[in-house]
Amino acid sequence: MPKKVKKRHLLDYSILIPYLILCVLGLIMVYSSTSYLLLENGDNPSASVINQSIFWILSLIAIGLLYKMKTDVLKKQRLIMAAIAVLTILLLIVLFFGKEINGAKGWLQIAGFTIQPAEYLKIIAIWYLALTLSRRQNSVQKDFVSTVKGPLAMVLGLTAIVAVLPDFGNATVIFLIVLVLLLASGVNYVYTLIVGVGGVGLSVFAIWLINITHGKIFPGRLQYIYNRFAVFQNPFSDELDKGHQLVNGYYAMFNGGLFGRGLGNSIQKKGFLQEAQTDFIYAIVVEELGVIMGILILALLFFMIIRIFLVGIRSRDPFNSLLCIGIGSMFMIQVFINLGGITGVIPLTGITFPFLSQGGSSLLMLSVCVGFVLNISADEKRKSLGLY
């Protein structure tokens, strides 16, 4: 007879503990990177970290609720369709009435808090595609185009709204997640090859077109895309204007050395590096705590990501597997895009560093993902051990 075990005994601490450490470190760095300028402006130096802490408390509550939930609830078509409907309404409201920050309308002001609906589209897209593709695994191999065109149209349609805001950073992340999930769904290798070659070809063509037109293919409000693209190749050529952020990010990381200047002692956060608490939080981490600590943080984050992938790979349920692979891929994509942007490998995209950057919507979305994975991990352990 199967043995009864309480779900809390199946908790995957190899995912939960790194999550908690990263979030606590994130709160510390949000305070460190924002308190100086807030104080200079006569505001409460703890305002940003208090806001972030509220979202973290909500995140912990969300993780607890998701962990107690049965995984079968996540497979209900009505639930995911309701989530898509609500998100679609929010995205349309943002598109026409959203708060504009740095040229993009991606935020809604609700009860004193700012939320970013595009962040939640990432987990909604993963959840929806995992459910849809897991139910159509046989037809994916037999008739790929007919099987995926409906789900793709829905997800990419919402992604197009995000791109129009404009928020090309999150739109790119979602697009890459979609590709990963399609390739993980059991698609024929021929389609994998077509997607790979097509992706590389389109990227090369886009780079060539942007270069020869000097960004004139972009209308006025989207000209910033070309500016970011042009400046990342040589930010020092326009150090005082378009290359300002990237150059000061370099200075921050150079100032840190191996062991850092000490917590709270960053120079670049004092007005030189704008929005240091979001896109460039990792540069501030390196400046204050050093390269060694920066590497340790990456190691901890990659350890958690690998554990998420392992949960997905070992899952017997196709839905559980695709959901975890999608979440692990999203974490990995965001890390590489953020680090690629601040190191000048790719243009800046505005993608935050997972768990460290300020952003309540980002933290809550990432935490919901962790809650999904912890639930799936416990469910798979229960099945493998013959428990109930």
SVG drawing of the C-alpha trace seen along z (x, -y; Angstrom):
<svg xmlns="http://www.w3.org/2000/svg" viewBox="-13 -67 54 69">
<polyline fill="none" stroke="black" stroke-width="0.4" points="0.0,0.0 1.4,-3.4 2.7,-5.4 1.2,-8.8 3.7,-11.7 2.9,-15.4 3.9,-17.6 6.2,-19.8 8.5,-16.8 8.9,-16.7 10.1,-20.3 13.0,-20.8 15.5,-22.8 18.1,-22.8 15.7,-25.3 14.2,-27.0 17.4,-27.9 19.1,-29.5 15.9,-31.5 15.8,-32.8 19.5,-33.7 19.2,-35.6 16.1,-37.5 17.6,-38.6 20.8,-39.7 18.5,-41.5 16.8,-43.5 20.2,-44.4 21.5,-45.6 18.2,-47.5 18.7,-49.4 22.4,-50.0 21.8,-51.2 18.8,-53.5 19.3,-54.9 21.9,-57.6 19.9,-59.3 16.6,-59.0 18.3,-60.7 19.8,-63.4 16.3,-64.1 14.9,-64.4 12.9,-61.2 12.9,-58.2 16.1,-56.3 14.3,-53.0 11.3,-53.7 12.5,-51.4 13.5,-48.5 10.2,-48.8 8.3,-48.6 10.4,-45.6 9.9,-43.9 6.2,-44.2 6.3,-42.4 8.6,-39.7 6.1,-39.1 3.4,-38.7 5.8,-36.4 6.3,-34.1 2.6,-33.9 2.2,-33.1 4.8,-30.3 3.1,-28.9 -0.3,-28.8 1.1,-27.3 3.0,-24.7 -0.1,-23.5 -2.1,-23.4 -2.5,-20.1 -0.7,-20.0 -3.9,-18.9 -5.3,-22.4 -2.6,-23.8 -3.8,-21.7 -7.3,-23.1 -7.9,-24.8 -10.4,-27.3 -7.9,-28.6 -5.2,-29.3 -7.6,-30.9 -9.0,-33.1 -5.4,-34.2 -4.8,-35.0 -8.0,-37.0 -7.1,-39.1 -3.6,-39.6 -4.8,-40.6 -7.1,-43.3 -4.2,-44.6 -1.9,-44.8 -4.4,-46.7 -5.0,-49.1 -1.2,-49.6 -1.0,-50.2 -3.5,-53.0 -3.4,-54.4 -0.2,-53.1 2.4,-55.1 5.3,-56.1 8.8,-55.6 11.9,-56.2 9.9,-56.3 8.0,-53.0 4.4,-52.6 4.7,-49.3 3.4,-50.2 0.1,-50.5 -0.3,-52.5 -2.6,-50.6 -3.1,-51.5 0.3,-53.2 2.1,-50.3 3.5,-50.1 3.0,-46.8 4.3,-45.7 1.9,-43.2 4.5,-42.2 6.5,-40.5 3.5,-38.2 3.2,-37.3 6.4,-35.2 4.9,-32.7 1.5,-32.8 3.1,-31.9 5.2,-29.1 2.1,-27.7 -0.2,-27.9 2.3,-26.3 3.3,-23.6 -0.3,-22.6 -1.2,-22.8 1.9,-21.1 1.8,-18.3 -1.7,-17.4 -0.7,-17.4 2.6,-15.5 1.6,-12.9 0.2,-15.4 3.2,-17.7 5.4,-15.0 2.8,-14.1 1.5,-17.6 3.7,-20.2 2.4,-23.3 -1.4,-22.6 -0.8,-21.6 1.1,-24.7 -0.2,-27.5 -3.2,-28.2 -1.2,-28.4 1.6,-30.3 -0.8,-32.8 -2.2,-33.6 1.2,-33.9 2.9,-35.8 -0.1,-38.1 0.3,-39.1 4.0,-39.3 3.4,-41.8 1.4,-44.0 4.4,-44.0 6.7,-44.9 4.5,-47.8 4.6,-49.4 7.6,-49.3 9.3,-46.6 11.5,-44.7 13.5,-43.2 10.6,-41.3 9.2,-40.5 12.6,-39.0 12.7,-36.9 9.2,-35.5 10.0,-34.8 13.1,-32.8 11.1,-30.9 8.5,-30.0 11.3,-28.6 12.8,-26.5 9.4,-25.0 8.7,-24.2 12.0,-22.4 11.4,-20.6 8.0,-19.4 9.2,-16.5 9.2,-18.3 11.0,-16.6 14.7,-17.5 14.0,-18.9 11.9,-21.7 14.6,-22.2 17.2,-22.7 14.8,-25.1 14.2,-27.2 17.9,-27.3 19.1,-28.3 16.2,-30.7 16.9,-32.4 20.5,-32.9 19.7,-34.1 17.1,-36.6 19.5,-37.9 22.2,-38.5 19.8,-40.1 18.4,-42.4 21.9,-43.5 22.9,-44.2 19.7,-46.2 20.0,-48.2 23.7,-49.0 23.1,-50.1 20.0,-52.2 21.5,-53.7 18.3,-52.9 16.1,-54.8 13.8,-51.8 12.6,-52.6 9.9,-55.4 10.7,-58.2 9.8,-56.7 11.6,-53.5 14.8,-55.2 16.2,-54.3 16.6,-50.7 19.1,-51.8 20.9,-54.0 21.3,-51.1 22.4,-48.9 25.0,-51.5 26.4,-52.4 27.1,-48.9 29.8,-48.4 31.8,-51.4 30.2,-53.1 33.3,-55.3 32.6,-57.1 29.6,-58.8 30.5,-58.5 28.6,-61.6 25.3,-60.7 24.2,-57.4 27.1,-55.4 26.8,-56.9 25.1,-54.0 27.3,-51.3 30.5,-53.2 29.6,-53.9 28.7,-50.2 32.2,-49.3 33.6,-51.8 31.6,-50.2 32.8,-46.7 36.4,-47.9 36.2,-49.8 35.2,-46.7 38.2,-44.6 38.3,-41.1 36.9,-42.0 34.9,-45.2 34.9,-48.7 32.6,-47.5 28.8,-47.3 27.3,-50.8 30.5,-52.3 29.7,-52.3 30.7,-55.5 28.7,-54.9 25.3,-54.7 25.7,-58.3 24.2,-59.8 26.7,-58.5 24.8,-55.3 21.1,-56.0 18.7,-53.2 21.5,-51.4 19.0,-49.3 17.4,-47.7 19.4,-46.8 22.8,-47.5 22.3,-46.0 24.9,-43.4 27.5,-46.1 26.8,-47.6 27.2,-44.2 30.6,-43.8 31.6,-47.3 30.7,-46.9 31.2,-43.2 33.8,-42.3 34.2,-40.0 34.6,-36.9 31.2,-37.6 29.7,-38.3 30.9,-34.8 29.5,-33.2 26.1,-34.8 26.1,-33.5 27.2,-30.0 24.3,-30.0 21.8,-31.1 23.0,-28.6 22.9,-25.9 19.2,-26.7 18.5,-26.8 20.2,-23.4 18.1,-22.0 15.0,-23.3 16.1,-21.7 16.7,-18.4 13.2,-18.5 11.9,-18.9 14.1,-16.3 13.2,-13.7 9.5,-14.4 7.3,-11.6 4.4,-14.0 4.9,-15.9 3.2,-19.0 5.5,-19.1 8.5,-18.6 7.7,-21.4 6.7,-23.8 10.0,-23.3 12.1,-23.5 10.3,-26.7 10.9,-28.3 14.6,-27.2 15.1,-28.6 13.5,-31.9 15.8,-32.3 18.8,-31.4 17.8,-33.7 17.3,-36.7 20.7,-36.2 22.5,-36.1 20.6,-39.0 21.2,-41.1 24.9,-40.3 25.3,-40.6 23.9,-44.1 25.9,-45.4 29.2,-43.9 28.6,-45.2 28.2,-41.8 24.7,-42.6 22.7,-45.9 21.0,-46.9 17.5,-45.6 16.1,-46.7 15.9,-43.1 16.4,-42.9 18.8,-40.5 16.7,-37.7 16.0,-38.2 18.5,-41.0 17.1,-43.9 14.4,-46.2 11.1,-45.5 8.0,-44.1 6.4,-42.6 9.6,-40.8 10.2,-39.5 6.6,-38.3 6.6,-36.6 9.9,-34.8 8.6,-33.7 5.5,-32.3 7.8,-30.3 9.7,-29.0 6.3,-28.0 5.3,-26.1 8.7,-24.2 8.6,-23.4 5.1,-22.0 6.1,-19.9 9.2,-18.6 7.2,-17.5 4.6,-15.8 7.3,-13.9 8.9,-12.8 5.6,-11.5 5.0,-9.5 8.6,-8.1 8.4,-6.9 4.9,-5.5 3.5,-7.9 0.2,-9.6"/>
</svg>
